[in-house]
């Protein structure tokens, strides 16, 4: 394993962007989330050499704060963009395998991220 992170629960893609007359931008909630993620990563990985420059496998477990229905894939954009923005890896295009899991309910919600080197790329069936 390369890294294991405990991060705040991300905003859904529906709340990550805001549309204005000038175009589409990252919302205030999205910008605040990015700052929180950067603070957490720099605290949890103090002294670690970054950015990562290899192909990656990322496992994300979301621990929601309530029982609302959630599409797990709607949280990846904010999370992966925030990790990219803080410089942990060069670009999220390095992720060859992405696994999403739903965890148990937690009072304030939590996002657990495990980052490892990607396994060999799967070959297409013949």
Short mmCIF file of the C-alpha atoms (twelve columns), coordinates in Angstrom:
data_MODEL
# 
_entry.id   MODEL 
# 
loop_
_atom_site.group_PDB 
_atom_site.id 
_atom_site.type_symbol 
_atom_site.label_atom_id 
_atom_site.label_alt_id 
_atom_site.label_comp_id 
_atom_site.label_asym_id 
_atom_site.label_seq_id 
_atom_site.Cartn_x 
_atom_site.Cartn_y 
_atom_site.Cartn_z 
_atom_site.pdbx_PDB_model_num 
ATOM 1   C CA . UNK A 1   0.000   0.000   0.000   1 
ATOM 2   C CA . UNK A 2   1.207   3.475   -0.770  1 
ATOM 3   C CA . UNK A 3   -1.165  5.646   1.273   1 
ATOM 4   C CA . UNK A 4   -4.232  5.444   3.472   1 
ATOM 5   C CA . UNK A 5   -6.198  8.630   4.070   1 
ATOM 6   C CA . UNK A 6   -9.141  9.650   6.225   1 
ATOM 7   C CA . UNK A 7   -10.877 12.607  4.622   1 
ATOM 8   C CA . UNK A 8   -14.094 14.579  5.045   1 
ATOM 9   C CA . UNK A 9   -17.192 13.272  3.289   1 
ATOM 10  C CA . UNK A 10  -17.199 14.793  -0.219  1 
ATOM 11  C CA . UNK A 11  -19.989 16.822  -1.776  1 
ATOM 12  C CA . UNK A 12  -21.959 15.146  -4.537  1 
ATOM 13  C CA . UNK A 13  -21.216 16.174  -8.112  1 
ATOM 14  C CA . UNK A 14  -24.636 17.897  -8.045  1 
ATOM 15  C CA . UNK A 15  -23.305 20.336  -5.404  1 
ATOM 16  C CA . UNK A 16  -19.725 20.527  -6.635  1 
ATOM 17  C CA . UNK A 17  -20.457 22.855  -9.561  1 
ATOM 18  C CA . UNK A 18  -22.450 26.056  -9.890  1 
ATOM 19  C CA . UNK A 19  -23.737 27.390  -13.200 1 
ATOM 20  C CA . UNK A 20  -23.687 31.145  -13.794 1 
ATOM 21  C CA . UNK A 21  -24.081 33.460  -16.779 1 
ATOM 22  C CA . UNK A 22  -20.287 33.380  -17.138 1 
ATOM 23  C CA . UNK A 23  -20.077 29.580  -17.219 1 
ATOM 24  C CA . UNK A 24  -19.757 26.591  -14.901 1 
ATOM 25  C CA . UNK A 25  -17.505 26.898  -11.847 1 
ATOM 26  C CA . UNK A 26  -16.633 24.953  -8.719  1 
ATOM 27  C CA . UNK A 27  -19.102 25.915  -5.999  1 
ATOM 28  C CA . UNK A 28  -18.235 27.415  -2.638  1 
ATOM 29  C CA . UNK A 29  -18.927 24.015  -1.062  1 
ATOM 30  C CA . UNK A 30  -16.559 22.428  -3.591  1 
ATOM 31  C CA . UNK A 31  -13.790 24.960  -2.911  1 
ATOM 32  C CA . UNK A 32  -14.161 24.506  0.857   1 
ATOM 33  C CA . UNK A 33  -13.976 20.739  0.431   1 
ATOM 34  C CA . UNK A 34  -10.749 21.094  -1.594  1 
ATOM 35  C CA . UNK A 35  -9.193  23.164  1.195   1 
ATOM 36  C CA . UNK A 36  -10.197 20.621  3.857   1 
ATOM 37  C CA . UNK A 37  -8.762  17.755  1.808   1 
ATOM 38  C CA . UNK A 38  -5.482  19.610  1.228   1 
ATOM 39  C CA . UNK A 39  -5.164  20.335  4.965   1 
ATOM 40  C CA . UNK A 40  -5.883  16.700  5.888   1 
ATOM 41  C CA . UNK A 41  -3.506  15.241  3.313   1 
ATOM 42  C CA . UNK A 42  -0.653  17.548  4.269   1 
ATOM 43  C CA . UNK A 43  -1.221  16.710  7.941   1 
ATOM 44  C CA . UNK A 44  -1.572  12.947  7.435   1 
ATOM 45  C CA . UNK A 45  1.318   12.664  4.974   1 
ATOM 46  C CA . UNK A 46  3.727   15.188  6.470   1 
ATOM 47  C CA . UNK A 47  7.234   14.518  5.199   1 
ATOM 48  C CA . UNK A 48  6.122   12.116  2.445   1 
ATOM 49  C CA . UNK A 49  7.513   12.599  -1.054  1 
ATOM 50  C CA . UNK A 50  4.803   13.658  -3.486  1 
ATOM 51  C CA . UNK A 51  3.567   13.713  -6.213  1 
ATOM 52  C CA . UNK A 52  2.997   10.053  -6.966  1 
ATOM 53  C CA . UNK A 53  3.956   9.345   -10.582 1 
ATOM 54  C CA . UNK A 54  2.833   5.749   -11.182 1 
ATOM 55  C CA . UNK A 55  -0.399  4.075   -12.303 1 
ATOM 56  C CA . UNK A 56  -2.752  3.736   -9.338  1 
ATOM 57  C CA . UNK A 57  -5.515  1.681   -7.813  1 
ATOM 58  C CA . UNK A 58  -7.777  3.720   -5.548  1 
ATOM 59  C CA . UNK A 59  -10.308 2.285   -3.109  1 
ATOM 60  C CA . UNK A 60  -12.866 4.715   -1.713  1 
ATOM 61  C CA . UNK A 61  -15.157 3.823   1.183   1 
ATOM 62  C CA . UNK A 62  -17.826 6.382   1.991   1 
ATOM 63  C CA . UNK A 63  -19.268 6.367   5.485   1 
ATOM 64  C CA . UNK A 64  -22.421 8.517   5.181   1 
ATOM 65  C CA . UNK A 65  -23.842 10.535  8.066   1 
ATOM 66  C CA . UNK A 66  -27.472 9.581   7.383   1 
ATOM 67  C CA . UNK A 67  -29.662 7.035   5.599   1 
ATOM 68  C CA . UNK A 68  -30.431 9.098   2.478   1 
ATOM 69  C CA . UNK A 69  -30.137 7.246   -0.824  1 
ATOM 70  C CA . UNK A 70  -26.802 7.982   -2.508  1 
ATOM 71  C CA . UNK A 71  -25.218 7.057   -5.816  1 
ATOM 72  C CA . UNK A 72  -21.644 6.280   -4.804  1 
ATOM 73  C CA . UNK A 73  -20.174 7.355   -8.126  1 
ATOM 74  C CA . UNK A 74  -21.527 10.910  -7.683  1 
ATOM 75  C CA . UNK A 75  -18.854 11.589  -5.052  1 
ATOM 76  C CA . UNK A 76  -15.767 10.635  -7.052  1 
ATOM 77  C CA . UNK A 77  -15.401 13.903  -8.998  1 
ATOM 78  C CA . UNK A 78  -15.048 16.180  -5.972  1 
ATOM 79  C CA . UNK A 79  -12.841 13.702  -4.120  1 
ATOM 80  C CA . UNK A 80  -10.417 12.893  -6.933  1 
ATOM 81  C CA . UNK A 81  -10.205 16.517  -8.081  1 
ATOM 82  C CA . UNK A 82  -9.417  17.643  -4.530  1 
ATOM 83  C CA . UNK A 83  -6.642  15.056  -4.194  1 
ATOM 84  C CA . UNK A 84  -5.241  16.128  -7.568  1 
ATOM 85  C CA . UNK A 85  -5.461  19.815  -6.649  1 
ATOM 86  C CA . UNK A 86  -3.397  19.350  -3.484  1 
ATOM 87  C CA . UNK A 87  -0.665  17.582  -5.461  1 
ATOM 88  C CA . UNK A 88  -0.723  14.033  -4.067  1 
ATOM 89  C CA . UNK A 89  -0.568  12.675  -7.611  1 
ATOM 90  C CA . UNK A 90  0.191   14.391  -10.896 1 
ATOM 91  C CA . UNK A 91  -3.249  13.793  -12.413 1 
ATOM 92  C CA . UNK A 92  -6.223  11.564  -11.677 1 
ATOM 93  C CA . UNK A 93  -5.779  10.004  -15.130 1 
ATOM 94  C CA . UNK A 94  -3.136  7.877   -13.354 1 
ATOM 95  C CA . UNK A 95  -5.953  5.899   -11.750 1 
ATOM 96  C CA . UNK A 96  -6.342  2.622   -13.649 1 
ATOM 97  C CA . UNK A 97  -8.593  0.927   -11.080 1 
ATOM 98  C CA . UNK A 98  -11.196 2.714   -8.981  1 
ATOM 99  C CA . UNK A 99  -13.290 0.834   -6.428  1 
ATOM 100 C CA . UNK A 100 -16.175 2.362   -4.477  1 
ATOM 101 C CA . UNK A 101 -17.669 0.947   -1.312  1 
ATOM 102 C CA . UNK A 102 -20.439 2.031   1.027   1 
ATOM 103 C CA . UNK A 103 -19.532 1.844   4.695   1 
ATOM 104 C CA . UNK A 104 -21.667 1.998   7.799   1 
ATOM 105 C CA . UNK A 105 -23.307 5.198   9.043   1 
ATOM 106 C CA . UNK A 106 -21.023 7.556   10.988  1 
ATOM 107 C CA . UNK A 107 -22.188 10.616  12.890  1 
ATOM 108 C CA . UNK A 108 -20.280 13.212  10.820  1 
ATOM 109 C CA . UNK A 109 -19.562 11.081  7.762   1 
ATOM 110 C CA . UNK A 110 -16.103 10.076  6.569   1 
ATOM 111 C CA . UNK A 111 -14.245 9.120   3.414   1 
ATOM 112 C CA . UNK A 112 -11.539 6.456   3.638   1 
ATOM 113 C CA . UNK A 113 -9.134  6.313   0.687   1 
ATOM 114 C CA . UNK A 114 -6.550  3.577   0.051   1 
ATOM 115 C CA . UNK A 115 -4.033  4.201   -2.704  1 
ATOM 116 C CA . UNK A 116 -1.874  1.401   -4.074  1 
ATOM 117 C CA . UNK A 117 0.065   0.701   -7.240  1 
ATOM 118 C CA . UNK A 118 -2.237  -0.494  -10.021 1 
ATOM 119 C CA . UNK A 119 -2.254  -4.148  -10.959 1 
ATOM 120 C CA . UNK A 120 -1.555  -5.236  -14.523 1 
ATOM 121 C CA . UNK A 121 -4.022  -3.887  -17.062 1 
ATOM 122 C CA . UNK A 122 -6.718  -6.351  -18.054 1 
ATOM 123 C CA . UNK A 123 -6.598  -7.664  -21.600 1 
ATOM 124 C CA . UNK A 124 -9.669  -7.577  -23.823 1 
ATOM 125 C CA . UNK A 125 -11.419 -10.902 -24.358 1 
ATOM 126 C CA . UNK A 126 -10.659 -12.511 -27.695 1 
# 
